[in-house]
């Protein structure tokens, strides 16, 4: 299952630095706007202590975690929706991702140029929000014109479809005009489906990434509090990251060194771990596991997926020929210690086609093709 997150923000807020640390892959970065023109792409494992525990018990030949694809998109500026700073090209990259991570500069440093010559998270966020909204406004206006023209020449069915499209746009357009996202529109399922082909940027779920300096990480920052207030009004998550810390952490090779580094600066986990997990859950994704001597693996599904759908993530034949699923929970594995003891306790279940897979299920599928 493709899971991707676009990293956006103004130039010089630390996107490429964070991306490089996140993926342990070099991303082009420099102290001037528009250094990153083509998007950098990296795959990041989603840390999961449950998979680590299953691996420690089964001792498989290989372990495969869930993963998120991060796309580092070049900095946007005021006027991006009109092509400023190669904005149209950059906006097209954003349309291709599933969730947006908006990096906001929350540190002061006169040696690092700010595109507006001052650090002001509220203004920075507004600039990006307005540009994304304006880009979507252009998209929905073109979609409305298309729907109206089709209704004139293609008969009653086209008119019915056009009515749904125009009803959706009537709800979305005022939001976009005010600089707010299309995701805040109260749409029916039919309306949402009718405008899906618009691939609206502001329909995507969004989280804020506060990039702070060392002092801000240890002692807090008023800039971060500003972002938290804005995020609360937008029903968005906030992740706080110190790009410098994360870059240093990425340079360490062993898990023991990384753990010691985190303990030294008073953190339980890296900010990038929090970011990968937040992106994963923001998309409404869940994890089930397969476990054995050959392989322990985390598989990604959407919340509400049934057992056959989950089986299809492994292989389409599993879904087509689904018979049943043998299921137990990760918590029961921790409690009882082995599959045999889970079975003896009556906690291993036989589930059919209507079973909705729960986060943390360990499953063995039976199928026939």
C-alpha angles and dihedrals in degrees: 000000000000111000115177136172125194118216109214138168143115119308116281098018092120102264096137093043090052092045092052092051092043095054100024083232124120115253122191108259135165143156096265135070124272096017089135106059105154114049117257114222128203137169117227127192115235105234111234123175089198092062090047090054094047088051092051090054103040095035092208127191089247141009123210120191128198114266142208125208113224121201117199104211121196119260118280123217138190106292094029091130087059093048101269112154091007085300098159091056092049093046090055088059091054092054090064098059129085101220134018123228106196110203112209123193109238101168136081119231121150090198092064113069117233113209090229094038093243138069107243114149094188092054092043092052091047091052093054094042093051094048093049090047092050091050090052092045089060089049096051092045090055090046091052091052090050093049093049093050092047092051091055096056107025105057137233099332091053089047091053092049091046091052090056092047093048092047090054093047091049088061095042102042099068090051092052092046089057093048096255127128128264088233088077093063116106100232131173118235090256092051092048091050092047094059097037090104089064090070090208114205094212091052089069120096112256139201131187123235113201110206107204136173125245094275092049091051093051102035105022129247135243087221090061091051089054090054092047091055091050091046092051090057091048095045089238133143124243126214120187116212134174104211092200093053092047092050091051091046091051090056092060114094109200127059088231092057091048092049091049090049092052092048090050092057093040101251128134093203138001120272089237091058088055091048095051091048093046092051091049095052095039087066090057092249128157135193132230125177140222113201136185145114094288099046145355111202141174114220126198124226137157120260108267097029115145126229095264090050090051090048089054090059087066095044134337090234089061090059096043094049098033114155105163144318128239105216140183131162125251089235090058090051090055091046099047101028101218139044089242092057090046088054092047090051090054092243098120107093135200107221130188139207096294096054113120108218114236126217108266098024116148107213140189111191125211117202143158127213 
